[in-house]
Amino acid sequence: MAQTACRFYVLGVVQGVQLGDGSSMDHSTHRFVEKTKTIMCVPDEVDQSQMVTVVRQTLAQEFTAYPGDKELPASSTVSAIMNRRFPCSR
């Protein structure tokens, strides 16, 4: 059950960040329009289990090196990990 919750949490953070980053409001039409993503660009072939593996492995390393990071919001930590692993081309 914990693994399933972790998987859906990571997926939710990734999808939420990508949705917010990949669209903006066109104020003239009051509709959302697609824009170039800048925060994270996870390839389509990366599945949920791969995302969880990236996050879990990185967390183990990060928390060993920086134990104070355990106090940061989980969503920010997941976003930062995915940004470093899957940056967008600038």
HTML snippet that shows the backbone in 3Dmol.js (N, CA, C, O; Angstrom):
<script src="https://3Dmol.org/build/3Dmol-min.js"></script>
<div id="view" style="width:600px;height:400px;position:relative"></div>
<script>
const pdb = `
ATOM      1  N   MET A   1       0.820  -1.185   0.000  1.00  0.00           N
ATOM      2  CA  MET A   1       0.000   0.000   0.000  1.00  0.00           C
ATOM      3  C   MET A   1       0.869   1.257   0.000  1.00  0.00           C
ATOM      4  O   MET A   1       0.561   2.226  -0.693  1.00  0.00           O
ATOM      5  N   ALA A   2       1.962   1.241   0.781  1.00  0.00           N
ATOM      6  CA  ALA A   2       2.852   2.402   0.828  1.00  0.00           C
ATOM      7  C   ALA A   2       3.515   2.638  -0.524  1.00  0.00           C
ATOM      8  O   ALA A   2       3.692   3.786  -0.931  1.00  0.00           O
ATOM      9  N   GLN A   3       3.882   1.569  -1.222  1.00  0.00           N
ATOM     10  CA  GLN A   3       4.507   1.711  -2.538  1.00  0.00           C
ATOM     11  C   GLN A   3       3.536   2.307  -3.554  1.00  0.00           C
ATOM     12  O   GLN A   3       3.920   3.120  -4.395  1.00  0.00           O
ATOM     13  N   THR A   4       2.284   1.896  -3.465  1.00  0.00           N
ATOM     14  CA  THR A   4       1.267   2.440  -4.366  1.00  0.00           C
ATOM     15  C   THR A   4       1.046   3.919  -4.077  1.00  0.00           C
ATOM     16  O   THR A   4       0.947   4.726  -5.001  1.00  0.00           O
ATOM     17  N   ALA A   5       0.969   4.272  -2.812  1.00  0.00           N
ATOM     18  CA  ALA A   5       0.793   5.683  -2.437  1.00  0.00           C
ATOM     19  C   ALA A   5       1.978   6.516  -2.917  1.00  0.00           C
ATOM     20  O   ALA A   5       1.798   7.624  -3.422  1.00  0.00           O
ATOM     21  N   CYS A   6       3.176   5.988  -2.761  1.00  0.00           N
ATOM     22  CA  CYS A   6       4.386   6.682  -3.216  1.00  0.00           C
ATOM     23  C   CYS A   6       4.342   6.890  -4.726  1.00  0.00           C
ATOM     24  O   CYS A   6       4.631   7.981  -5.217  1.00  0.00           O
ATOM     25  N   ARG A   7       3.983   5.852  -5.453  1.00  0.00           N
ATOM     26  CA  ARG A   7       3.926   5.933  -6.906  1.00  0.00           C
ATOM     27  C   ARG A   7       2.946   7.001  -7.362  1.00  0.00           C
ATOM     28  O   ARG A   7       3.259   7.805  -8.239  1.00  0.00           O
ATOM     29  N   PHE A   8       1.754   7.009  -6.762  1.00  0.00           N
ATOM     30  CA  PHE A   8       0.759   7.995  -7.169  1.00  0.00           C
ATOM     31  C   PHE A   8       1.130   9.403  -6.710  1.00  0.00           C
ATOM     32  O   PHE A   8       0.790  10.378  -7.380  1.00  0.00           O
ATOM     33  N   TYR A   9       1.816   9.522  -5.588  1.00  0.00           N
ATOM     34  CA  TYR A   9       2.265  10.843  -5.130  1.00  0.00           C
ATOM     35  C   TYR A   9       3.266  11.419  -6.126  1.00  0.00           C
ATOM     36  O   TYR A   9       3.124  12.557  -6.573  1.00  0.00           O
ATOM     37  N   VAL A  10       4.282  10.621  -6.471  1.00  0.00           N
ATOM     38  CA  VAL A  10       5.301  11.078  -7.423  1.00  0.00           C
ATOM     39  C   VAL A  10       4.646  11.435  -8.755  1.00  0.00           C
ATOM     40  O   VAL A  10       4.931  12.488  -9.325  1.00  0.00           O
ATOM     41  N   LEU A  11       3.775  10.566  -9.251  1.00  0.00           N
ATOM     42  CA  LEU A  11       3.088  10.832 -10.507  1.00  0.00           C
ATOM     43  C   LEU A  11       2.264  12.118 -10.415  1.00  0.00           C
ATOM     44  O   LEU A  11       2.269  12.924 -11.346  1.00  0.00           O
ATOM     45  N   GLY A  12       1.568  12.312  -9.316  1.00  0.00           N
ATOM     46  CA  GLY A  12       0.756  13.517  -9.143  1.00  0.00           C
ATOM     47  C   GLY A  12       1.589  14.786  -9.140  1.00  0.00           C
ATOM     48  O   GLY A  12       1.209  15.785  -9.751  1.00  0.00           O
ATOM     49  N   VAL A  13       2.722  14.751  -8.455  1.00  0.00           N
ATOM     50  CA  VAL A  13       3.608  15.919  -8.438  1.00  0.00           C
ATOM     51  C   VAL A  13       4.118  16.201  -9.854  1.00  0.00           C
ATOM     52  O   VAL A  13       4.073  17.340 -10.319  1.00  0.00           O
ATOM     53  N   VAL A  14       4.597  15.170 -10.526  1.00  0.00           N
ATOM     54  CA  VAL A  14       5.141  15.346 -11.878  1.00  0.00           C
ATOM     55  C   VAL A  14       4.072  15.884 -12.821  1.00  0.00           C
ATOM     56  O   VAL A  14       4.316  16.851 -13.543  1.00  0.00           O
ATOM     57  N   GLN A  15       2.905  15.277 -12.821  1.00  0.00           N
ATOM     58  CA  GLN A  15       1.846  15.733 -13.722  1.00  0.00           C
ATOM     59  C   GLN A  15       1.383  17.147 -13.371  1.00  0.00           C
ATOM     60  O   GLN A  15       1.123  17.955 -14.262  1.00  0.00           O
ATOM     61  N   GLY A  16       1.280  17.442 -12.086  1.00  0.00           N
ATOM     62  CA  GLY A  16       0.862  18.791 -11.672  1.00  0.00           C
ATOM     63  C   GLY A  16       1.846  19.856 -12.111  1.00  0.00           C
ATOM     64  O   GLY A  16       1.449  20.903 -12.624  1.00  0.00           O
ATOM     65  N   VAL A  17       3.128  19.593 -11.911  1.00  0.00           N
ATOM     66  CA  VAL A  17       4.155  20.560 -12.313  1.00  0.00           C
ATOM     67  C   VAL A  17       4.166  20.709 -13.834  1.00  0.00           C
ATOM     68  O   VAL A  17       4.242  21.824 -14.351  1.00  0.00           O
ATOM     69  N   GLN A  18       4.090  19.590 -14.547  1.00  0.00           N
ATOM     70  CA  GLN A  18       4.110  19.669 -16.010  1.00  0.00           C
ATOM     71  C   GLN A  18       2.881  20.392 -16.554  1.00  0.00           C
ATOM     72  O   GLN A  18       2.991  21.148 -17.519  1.00  0.00           O
ATOM     73  N   LEU A  19       1.729  20.175 -15.957  1.00  0.00           N
ATOM     74  CA  LEU A  19       0.513  20.861 -16.399  1.00  0.00           C
ATOM     75  C   LEU A  19       0.635  22.365 -16.182  1.00  0.00           C
ATOM     76  O   LEU A  19       0.343  23.159 -17.076  1.00  0.00           O
ATOM     77  N   GLY A  20       1.069  22.744 -14.987  1.00  0.00           N
ATOM     78  CA  GLY A  20       1.227  24.171 -14.690  1.00  0.00           C
ATOM     79  C   GLY A  20       2.308  24.832 -15.515  1.00  0.00           C
ATOM     80  O   GLY A  20       2.175  25.987 -15.919  1.00  0.00           O
ATOM     81  N   ASP A  21       3.387  24.094 -15.767  1.00  0.00           N
ATOM     82  CA  ASP A  21       4.513  24.639 -16.514  1.00  0.00           C
ATOM     83  C   ASP A  21       4.244  24.672 -18.014  1.00  0.00           C
ATOM     84  O   ASP A  21       4.817  25.499 -18.723  1.00  0.00           O
ATOM     85  N   GLY A  22       3.395  23.797 -18.499  1.00  0.00           N
ATOM     86  CA  GLY A  22       3.175  23.680 -19.938  1.00  0.00           C
ATOM     87  C   GLY A  22       1.980  24.440 -20.461  1.00  0.00           C
ATOM     88  O   GLY A  22       1.578  24.245 -21.608  1.00  0.00           O
ATOM     89  N   SER A  23       1.402  25.307 -19.642  1.00  0.00           N
ATOM     90  CA  SER A  23       0.260  26.086 -20.119  1.00  0.00           C
ATOM     91  C   SER A  23       0.223  27.447 -19.436  1.00  0.00           C
ATOM     92  O   SER A  23       0.779  27.639 -18.355  1.00  0.00           O
ATOM     93  N   SER A  24      -0.436  28.366 -20.087  1.00  0.00           N
ATOM     94  CA  SER A  24      -0.641  29.677 -19.501  1.00  0.00           C
ATOM     95  C   SER A  24      -2.002  30.212 -19.954  1.00  0.00           C
ATOM     96  O   SER A  24      -2.571  29.744 -20.940  1.00  0.00           O
ATOM     97  N   MET A  25      -2.496  31.176 -19.233  1.00  0.00           N
ATOM     98  CA  MET A  25      -3.807  31.748 -19.539  1.00  0.00           C
ATOM     99  C   MET A  25      -3.662  32.844 -20.594  1.00  0.00           C
ATOM    100  O   MET A  25      -2.897  33.794 -20.424  1.00  0.00           O
ATOM    101  N   ASP A  26      -4.404  32.694 -21.673  1.00  0.00           N
ATOM    102  CA  ASP A  26      -4.501  33.753 -22.674  1.00  0.00           C
ATOM    103  C   ASP A  26      -5.609  34.680 -22.182  1.00  0.00           C
ATOM    104  O   ASP A  26      -6.788  34.333 -22.235  1.00  0.00           O
ATOM    105  N   HIS A  27      -5.228  35.841 -21.710  1.00  0.00           N
ATOM    106  CA  HIS A  27      -6.201  36.740 -21.088  1.00  0.00           C
ATOM    107  C   HIS A  27      -7.198  37.334 -22.081  1.00  0.00           C
ATOM    108  O   HIS A  27      -8.266  37.798 -21.684  1.00  0.00           O
ATOM    109  N   SER A  28      -6.858  37.323 -23.356  1.00  0.00           N
ATOM    110  CA  SER A  28      -7.808  37.861 -24.331  1.00  0.00           C
ATOM    111  C   SER A  28      -8.949  36.874 -24.602  1.00  0.00           C
ATOM    112  O   SER A  28     -10.073  37.288 -24.885  1.00  0.00           O
ATOM    113  N   THR A  29      -8.661  35.568 -24.514  1.00  0.00           N
ATOM    114  CA  THR A  29      -9.695  34.560 -24.780  1.00  0.00           C
ATOM    115  C   THR A  29     -10.150  33.839 -23.512  1.00  0.00           C
ATOM    116  O   THR A  29     -11.139  33.107 -23.525  1.00  0.00           O
ATOM    117  N   HIS A  30      -9.421  34.053 -22.421  1.00  0.00           N
ATOM    118  CA  HIS A  30      -9.698  33.379 -21.143  1.00  0.00           C
ATOM    119  C   HIS A  30      -9.617  31.863 -21.276  1.00  0.00           C
ATOM    120  O   HIS A  30     -10.392  31.132 -20.661  1.00  0.00           O
ATOM    121  N   ARG A  31      -8.679  31.406 -22.079  1.00  0.00           N
ATOM    122  CA  ARG A  31      -8.442  29.981 -22.266  1.00  0.00           C
ATOM    123  C   ARG A  31      -6.978  29.681 -22.012  1.00  0.00           C
ATOM    124  O   ARG A  31      -6.106  30.535 -22.172  1.00  0.00           O
ATOM    125  N   PHE A  32      -6.735  28.444 -21.611  1.00  0.00           N
ATOM    126  CA  PHE A  32      -5.363  28.014 -21.434  1.00  0.00           C
ATOM    127  C   PHE A  32      -4.756  27.680 -22.795  1.00  0.00           C
ATOM    128  O   PHE A  32      -5.404  27.071 -23.647  1.00  0.00           O
ATOM    129  N   VAL A  33      -3.513  28.085 -22.981  1.00  0.00           N
ATOM    130  CA  VAL A  33      -2.782  27.784 -24.203  1.00  0.00           C
ATOM    131  C   VAL A  33      -1.485  27.078 -23.832  1.00  0.00           C
ATOM    132  O   VAL A  33      -0.915  27.305 -22.765  1.00  0.00           O
ATOM    133  N   GLU A  34      -1.034  26.221 -24.734  1.00  0.00           N
ATOM    134  CA  GLU A  34       0.185  25.474 -24.490  1.00  0.00           C
ATOM    135  C   GLU A  34       1.384  26.399 -24.616  1.00  0.00           C
ATOM    136  O   GLU A  34       1.410  27.291 -25.465  1.00  0.00           O
ATOM    137  N   LYS A  35       2.386  26.175 -23.753  1.00  0.00           N
ATOM    138  CA  LYS A  35       3.632  26.917 -23.839  1.00  0.00           C
ATOM    139  C   LYS A  35       4.792  25.946 -23.643  1.00  0.00           C
ATOM    140  O   LYS A  35       4.591  24.808 -23.219  1.00  0.00           O
ATOM    141  N   THR A  36       5.967  26.385 -23.943  1.00  0.00           N
ATOM    142  CA  THR A  36       7.150  25.545 -23.822  1.00  0.00           C
ATOM    143  C   THR A  36       7.443  25.275 -22.348  1.00  0.00           C
ATOM    144  O   THR A  36       7.483  26.195 -21.530  1.00  0.00           O
ATOM    145  N   LYS A  37       7.646  24.017 -22.031  1.00  0.00           N
ATOM    146  CA  LYS A  37       7.962  23.638 -20.653  1.00  0.00           C
ATOM    147  C   LYS A  37       9.378  24.058 -20.316  1.00  0.00           C
ATOM    148  O   LYS A  37      10.270  24.013 -21.163  1.00  0.00           O
ATOM    149  N   THR A  38       9.577  24.470 -19.067  1.00  0.00           N
ATOM    150  CA  THR A  38      10.899  24.925 -18.626  1.00  0.00           C
ATOM    151  C   THR A  38      11.386  24.233 -17.359  1.00  0.00           C
ATOM    152  O   THR A  38      12.578  24.288 -17.058  1.00  0.00           O
ATOM    153  N   ILE A  39      10.502  23.586 -16.612  1.00  0.00           N
ATOM    154  CA  ILE A  39      10.883  23.037 -15.299  1.00  0.00           C
ATOM    155  C   ILE A  39      11.392  21.612 -15.414  1.00  0.00           C
ATOM    156  O   ILE A  39      12.503  21.317 -14.973  1.00  0.00           O
ATOM    157  N   MET A  40      10.611  20.734 -15.992  1.00  0.00           N
ATOM    158  CA  MET A  40      11.043  19.346 -16.189  1.00  0.00           C
ATOM    159  C   MET A  40      10.421  18.810 -17.461  1.00  0.00           C
ATOM    160  O   MET A  40       9.280  19.126 -17.800  1.00  0.00           O
ATOM    161  N   CYS A  41      11.190  17.999 -18.155  1.00  0.00           N
ATOM    162  CA  CYS A  41      10.717  17.415 -19.411  1.00  0.00           C
ATOM    163  C   CYS A  41      10.965  15.910 -19.366  1.00  0.00           C
ATOM    164  O   CYS A  41      11.959  15.409 -19.891  1.00  0.00           O
ATOM    165  N   VAL A  42      10.041  15.212 -18.729  1.00  0.00           N
ATOM    166  CA  VAL A  42      10.150  13.764 -18.590  1.00  0.00           C
ATOM    167  C   VAL A  42       9.754  13.131 -19.919  1.00  0.00           C
ATOM    168  O   VAL A  42       8.651  13.373 -20.410  1.00  0.00           O
ATOM    169  N   PRO A  43      10.636  12.325 -20.509  1.00  0.00           N
ATOM    170  CA  PRO A  43      10.286  11.676 -21.776  1.00  0.00           C
ATOM    171  C   PRO A  43       9.062  10.779 -21.625  1.00  0.00           C
ATOM    172  O   PRO A  43       8.833  10.202 -20.562  1.00  0.00           O
ATOM    173  N   ASP A  44       8.288  10.668 -22.680  1.00  0.00           N
ATOM    174  CA  ASP A  44       7.064   9.860 -22.659  1.00  0.00           C
ATOM    175  C   ASP A  44       7.332   8.402 -22.306  1.00  0.00           C
ATOM    176  O   ASP A  44       6.483   7.744 -21.704  1.00  0.00           O
ATOM    177  N   GLU A  45       8.506   7.891 -22.674  1.00  0.00           N
ATOM    178  CA  GLU A  45       8.800   6.475 -22.423  1.00  0.00           C
ATOM    179  C   GLU A  45       9.170   6.177 -20.962  1.00  0.00           C
ATOM    180  O   GLU A  45       9.312   5.011 -20.593  1.00  0.00           O
ATOM    181  N   VAL A  46       9.327   7.204 -20.136  1.00  0.00           N
ATOM    182  CA  VAL A  46       9.616   6.986 -18.713  1.00  0.00           C
ATOM    183  C   VAL A  46       8.295   6.711 -18.003  1.00  0.00           C
ATOM    184  O   VAL A  46       7.415   7.571 -17.968  1.00  0.00           O
ATOM    185  N   ASP A  47       8.158   5.520 -17.443  1.00  0.00           N
ATOM    186  CA  ASP A  47       6.896   5.162 -16.793  1.00  0.00           C
ATOM    187  C   ASP A  47       6.934   5.490 -15.293  1.00  0.00           C
ATOM    188  O   ASP A  47       7.952   5.931 -14.759  1.00  0.00           O
ATOM    189  N   GLN A  48       5.798   5.261 -14.641  1.00  0.00           N
ATOM    190  CA  GLN A  48       5.656   5.593 -13.224  1.00  0.00           C
ATOM    191  C   GLN A  48       6.706   4.905 -12.359  1.00  0.00           C
ATOM    192  O   GLN A  48       7.286   5.531 -11.471  1.00  0.00           O
ATOM    193  N   SER A  49       6.949   3.638 -12.609  1.00  0.00           N
ATOM    194  CA  SER A  49       7.898   2.917 -11.756  1.00  0.00           C
ATOM    195  C   SER A  49       9.310   3.473 -11.923  1.00  0.00           C
ATOM    196  O   SER A  49      10.073   3.504 -10.958  1.00  0.00           O
ATOM    197  N   GLN A  50       9.667   3.906 -13.116  1.00  0.00           N
ATOM    198  CA  GLN A  50      10.977   4.519 -13.321  1.00  0.00           C
ATOM    199  C   GLN A  50      11.080   5.855 -12.590  1.00  0.00           C
ATOM    200  O   GLN A  50      12.122   6.170 -12.015  1.00  0.00           O
ATOM    201  N   MET A  51      10.010   6.638 -12.611  1.00  0.00           N
ATOM    202  CA  MET A  51      10.006   7.912 -11.892  1.00  0.00           C
ATOM    203  C   MET A  51      10.209   7.679 -10.396  1.00  0.00           C
ATOM    204  O   MET A  51      10.987   8.380  -9.749  1.00  0.00           O
ATOM    205  N   VAL A  52       9.500   6.686  -9.856  1.00  0.00           N
ATOM    206  CA  VAL A  52       9.619   6.378  -8.424  1.00  0.00           C
ATOM    207  C   VAL A  52      11.037   5.924  -8.101  1.00  0.00           C
ATOM    208  O   VAL A  52      11.593   6.315  -7.074  1.00  0.00           O
ATOM    209  N   THR A  53      11.622   5.113  -8.957  1.00  0.00           N
ATOM    210  CA  THR A  53      12.990   4.649  -8.733  1.00  0.00           C
ATOM    211  C   THR A  53      13.961   5.825  -8.706  1.00  0.00           C
ATOM    212  O   THR A  53      14.833   5.885  -7.838  1.00  0.00           O
ATOM    213  N   VAL A  54      13.823   6.751  -9.639  1.00  0.00           N
ATOM    214  CA  VAL A  54      14.677   7.939  -9.666  1.00  0.00           C
ATOM    215  C   VAL A  54      14.540   8.712  -8.358  1.00  0.00           C
ATOM    216  O   VAL A  54      15.541   9.093  -7.751  1.00  0.00           O
ATOM    217  N   VAL A  55      13.312   8.941  -7.929  1.00  0.00           N
ATOM    218  CA  VAL A  55      13.069   9.716  -6.708  1.00  0.00           C
ATOM    219  C   VAL A  55      13.618   8.987  -5.486  1.00  0.00           C
ATOM    220  O   VAL A  55      14.312   9.594  -4.671  1.00  0.00           O
ATOM    221  N   ARG A  56      13.325   7.719  -5.347  1.00  0.00           N
ATOM    222  CA  ARG A  56      13.767   6.973  -4.159  1.00  0.00           C
ATOM    223  C   ARG A  56      15.284   6.901  -4.070  1.00  0.00           C
ATOM    224  O   ARG A  56      15.847   7.103  -2.994  1.00  0.00           O
ATOM    225  N   GLN A  57      15.957   6.615  -5.182  1.00  0.00           N
ATOM    226  CA  GLN A  57      17.411   6.530  -5.170  1.00  0.00           C
ATOM    227  C   GLN A  57      18.048   7.882  -4.847  1.00  0.00           C
ATOM    228  O   GLN A  57      19.013   7.960  -4.087  1.00  0.00           O
ATOM    229  N   THR A  58      17.504   8.926  -5.426  1.00  0.00           N
ATOM    230  CA  THR A  58      18.044  10.259  -5.185  1.00  0.00           C
ATOM    231  C   THR A  58      17.791  10.701  -3.752  1.00  0.00           C
ATOM    232  O   THR A  58      18.658  11.310  -3.126  1.00  0.00           O
ATOM    233  N   LEU A  59      16.603  10.396  -3.229  1.00  0.00           N
ATOM    234  CA  LEU A  59      16.304  10.761  -1.839  1.00  0.00           C
ATOM    235  C   LEU A  59      17.287  10.121  -0.870  1.00  0.00           C
ATOM    236  O   LEU A  59      17.752  10.772   0.066  1.00  0.00           O
ATOM    237  N   ALA A  60      17.600   8.869  -1.088  1.00  0.00           N
ATOM    238  CA  ALA A  60      18.547   8.181  -0.207  1.00  0.00           C
ATOM    239  C   ALA A  60      19.889   8.906  -0.194  1.00  0.00           C
ATOM    240  O   ALA A  60      20.478   9.109   0.868  1.00  0.00           O
ATOM    241  N   GLN A  61      20.368   9.291  -1.361  1.00  0.00           N
ATOM    242  CA  GLN A  61      21.637  10.011  -1.459  1.00  0.00           C
ATOM    243  C   GLN A  61      21.542  11.405  -0.846  1.00  0.00           C
ATOM    244  O   GLN A  61      22.409  11.813  -0.073  1.00  0.00           O
ATOM    245  N   GLU A  62      20.487  12.128  -1.193  1.00  0.00           N
ATOM    246  CA  GLU A  62      20.313  13.503  -0.709  1.00  0.00           C
ATOM    247  C   GLU A  62      20.193  13.562   0.805  1.00  0.00           C
ATOM    248  O   GLU A  62      20.827  14.397   1.451  1.00  0.00           O
ATOM    249  N   PHE A  63      19.384  12.681   1.369  1.00  0.00           N
ATOM    250  CA  PHE A  63      19.165  12.723   2.811  1.00  0.00           C
ATOM    251  C   PHE A  63      20.396  12.299   3.598  1.00  0.00           C
ATOM    252  O   PHE A  63      20.576  12.713   4.743  1.00  0.00           O
ATOM    253  N   THR A  64      21.238  11.479   2.993  1.00  0.00           N
ATOM    254  CA  THR A  64      22.501  11.125   3.648  1.00  0.00           C
ATOM    255  C   THR A  64      23.428  12.336   3.654  1.00  0.00           C
ATOM    256  O   THR A  64      24.055  12.639   4.669  1.00  0.00           O
ATOM    257  N   ALA A  65      23.512  13.023   2.525  1.00  0.00           N
ATOM    258  CA  ALA A  65      24.391  14.186   2.411  1.00  0.00           C
ATOM    259  C   ALA A  65      23.821  15.422   3.105  1.00  0.00           C
ATOM    260  O   ALA A  65      24.566  16.214   3.683  1.00  0.00           O
ATOM    261  N   TYR A  66      22.512  15.583   3.045  1.00  0.00           N
ATOM    262  CA  TYR A  66      21.847  16.774   3.590  1.00  0.00           C
ATOM    263  C   TYR A  66      20.635  16.360   4.423  1.00  0.00           C
ATOM    264  O   TYR A  66      19.503  16.473   3.954  1.00  0.00           O
ATOM    265  N   PRO A  67      20.851  15.884   5.645  1.00  0.00           N
ATOM    266  CA  PRO A  67      19.723  15.388   6.453  1.00  0.00           C
ATOM    267  C   PRO A  67      18.660  16.449   6.739  1.00  0.00           C
ATOM    268  O   PRO A  67      17.499  16.107   6.965  1.00  0.00           O
ATOM    269  N   GLY A  68      19.030  17.700   6.733  1.00  0.00           N
ATOM    270  CA  GLY A  68      18.061  18.770   6.970  1.00  0.00           C
ATOM    271  C   GLY A  68      17.021  18.883   5.874  1.00  0.00           C
ATOM    272  O   GLY A  68      15.955  19.460   6.087  1.00  0.00           O
ATOM    273  N   ASP A  69      17.319  18.334   4.691  1.00  0.00           N
ATOM    274  CA  ASP A  69      16.366  18.382   3.578  1.00  0.00           C
ATOM    275  C   ASP A  69      15.107  17.571   3.856  1.00  0.00           C
ATOM    276  O   ASP A  69      14.106  17.722   3.156  1.00  0.00           O
ATOM    277  N   LYS A  70      15.147  16.715   4.869  1.00  0.00           N
ATOM    278  CA  LYS A  70      13.948  15.944   5.235  1.00  0.00           C
ATOM    279  C   LYS A  70      12.825  16.854   5.712  1.00  0.00           C
ATOM    280  O   LYS A  70      11.660  16.458   5.718  1.00  0.00           O
ATOM    281  N   GLU A  71      13.173  18.060   6.107  1.00  0.00           N
ATOM    282  CA  GLU A  71      12.178  19.013   6.602  1.00  0.00           C
ATOM    283  C   GLU A  71      11.518  19.820   5.482  1.00  0.00           C
ATOM    284  O   GLU A  71      10.545  20.533   5.730  1.00  0.00           O
ATOM    285  N   LEU A  72      12.024  19.721   4.273  1.00  0.00           N
ATOM    286  CA  LEU A  72      11.458  20.465   3.148  1.00  0.00           C
ATOM    287  C   LEU A  72      10.149  19.820   2.688  1.00  0.00           C
ATOM    288  O   LEU A  72       9.933  18.632   2.924  1.00  0.00           O
ATOM    289  N   PRO A  73       9.275  20.590   2.034  1.00  0.00           N
ATOM    290  CA  PRO A  73       8.039  20.007   1.509  1.00  0.00           C
ATOM    291  C   PRO A  73       8.342  18.895   0.498  1.00  0.00           C
ATOM    292  O   PRO A  73       9.208  19.049  -0.362  1.00  0.00           O
ATOM    293  N   ALA A  74       7.635  17.800   0.609  1.00  0.00           N
ATOM    294  CA  ALA A  74       7.880  16.642  -0.262  1.00  0.00           C
ATOM    295  C   ALA A  74       7.685  16.989  -1.734  1.00  0.00           C
ATOM    296  O   ALA A  74       8.452  16.532  -2.581  1.00  0.00           O
ATOM    297  N   SER A  75       6.684  17.780  -2.048  1.00  0.00           N
ATOM    298  CA  SER A  75       6.431  18.110  -3.452  1.00  0.00           C
ATOM    299  C   SER A  75       7.583  18.914  -4.045  1.00  0.00           C
ATOM    300  O   SER A  75       7.946  18.710  -5.203  1.00  0.00           O
ATOM    301  N   SER A  76       8.155  19.814  -3.274  1.00  0.00           N
ATOM    302  CA  SER A  76       9.300  20.595  -3.754  1.00  0.00           C
ATOM    303  C   SER A  76      10.507  19.704  -3.977  1.00  0.00           C
ATOM    304  O   SER A  76      11.253  19.882  -4.939  1.00  0.00           O
ATOM    305  N   THR A  77      10.693  18.747  -3.085  1.00  0.00           N
ATOM    306  CA  THR A  77      11.821  17.830  -3.201  1.00  0.00           C
ATOM    307  C   THR A  77      11.677  16.947  -4.439  1.00  0.00           C
ATOM    308  O   THR A  77      12.636  16.773  -5.191  1.00  0.00           O
ATOM    309  N   VAL A  78      10.492  16.392  -4.654  1.00  0.00           N
ATOM    310  CA  VAL A  78      10.246  15.565  -5.840  1.00  0.00           C
ATOM    311  C   VAL A  78      10.445  16.402  -7.108  1.00  0.00           C
ATOM    312  O   VAL A  78      11.061  15.935  -8.066  1.00  0.00           O
ATOM    313  N   SER A  79       9.931  17.622  -7.118  1.00  0.00           N
ATOM    314  CA  SER A  79      10.089  18.491  -8.291  1.00  0.00           C
ATOM    315  C   SER A  79      11.555  18.773  -8.581  1.00  0.00           C
ATOM    316  O   SER A  79      11.980  18.736  -9.736  1.00  0.00           O
ATOM    317  N   ALA A  80      12.322  19.054  -7.547  1.00  0.00           N
ATOM    318  CA  ALA A  80      13.744  19.347  -7.734  1.00  0.00           C
ATOM    319  C   ALA A  80      14.498  18.135  -8.265  1.00  0.00           C
ATOM    320  O   ALA A  80      15.357  18.267  -9.137  1.00  0.00           O
ATOM    321  N   ILE A  81      14.181  16.964  -7.746  1.00  0.00           N
ATOM    322  CA  ILE A  81      14.824  15.736  -8.218  1.00  0.00           C
ATOM    323  C   ILE A  81      14.516  15.502  -9.693  1.00  0.00           C
ATOM    324  O   ILE A  81      15.416  15.211 -10.481  1.00  0.00           O
ATOM    325  N   MET A  82      13.261  15.628 -10.059  1.00  0.00           N
ATOM    326  CA  MET A  82      12.868  15.380 -11.446  1.00  0.00           C
ATOM    327  C   MET A  82      13.442  16.460 -12.375  1.00  0.00           C
ATOM    328  O   MET A  82      13.770  16.171 -13.526  1.00  0.00           O
ATOM    329  N   ASN A  83      13.563  17.676 -11.895  1.00  0.00           N
ATOM    330  CA  ASN A  83      14.166  18.750 -12.687  1.00  0.00           C
ATOM    331  C   ASN A  83      15.629  18.452 -12.982  1.00  0.00           C
ATOM    332  O   ASN A  83      16.095  18.660 -14.102  1.00  0.00           O
ATOM    333  N   ARG A  84      16.347  17.969 -11.989  1.00  0.00           N
ATOM    334  CA  ARG A  84      17.762  17.636 -12.208  1.00  0.00           C
ATOM    335  C   ARG A  84      17.920  16.431 -13.121  1.00  0.00           C
ATOM    336  O   ARG A  84      18.836  16.384 -13.942  1.00  0.00           O
ATOM    337  N   ARG A  85      17.035  15.468 -12.981  1.00  0.00           N
ATOM    338  CA  ARG A  85      17.157  14.224 -13.780  1.00  0.00           C
ATOM    339  C   ARG A  85      16.637  14.401 -15.207  1.00  0.00           C
ATOM    340  O   ARG A  85      17.164  13.806 -16.146  1.00  0.00           O
ATOM    341  N   PHE A  86      15.590  15.230 -15.361  1.00  0.00           N
ATOM    342  CA  PHE A  86      14.967  15.429 -16.674  1.00  0.00           C
ATOM    343  C   PHE A  86      14.816  16.919 -16.975  1.00  0.00           C
ATOM    344  O   PHE A  86      13.698  17.425 -17.080  1.00  0.00           O
ATOM    345  N   PRO A  87      15.941  17.619 -17.113  1.00  0.00           N
ATOM    346  CA  PRO A  87      15.838  19.065 -17.398  1.00  0.00           C
ATOM    347  C   PRO A  87      15.327  19.295 -18.822  1.00  0.00           C
ATOM    348  O   PRO A  87      15.487  18.453 -19.706  1.00  0.00           O
ATOM    349  N   CYS A  88      14.718  20.443 -19.010  1.00  0.00           N
ATOM    350  CA  CYS A  88      14.276  20.836 -20.344  1.00  0.00           C
ATOM    351  C   CYS A  88      15.445  21.513 -21.059  1.00  0.00           C
ATOM    352  O   CYS A  88      16.292  22.142 -20.424  1.00  0.00           O
ATOM    353  N   SER A  89      15.481  21.381 -22.370  1.00  0.00           N
ATOM    354  CA  SER A  89      16.499  22.077 -23.152  1.00  0.00           C
ATOM    355  C   SER A  89      16.235  23.569 -23.043  1.00  0.00           C
ATOM    356  O   SER A  89      15.091  24.016 -23.124  1.00  0.00           O
ATOM    357  N   ARG A  90      17.264  24.305 -22.866  1.00  0.00           N
ATOM    358  CA  ARG A  90      17.098  25.766 -22.713  1.00  0.00           C
ATOM    359  C   ARG A  90      17.445  26.457 -23.998  1.00  0.00           C
ATOM    360  O   ARG A  90      17.372  27.683 -24.079  1.00  0.00           O
TER     361      ARG A  90
END
`;
const viewer = $3Dmol.createViewer("view");
viewer.addModel(pdb, "pdb");
viewer.setStyle({}, {cartoon: {color: "spectrum"}});
viewer.zoomTo();
viewer.render();
</script>
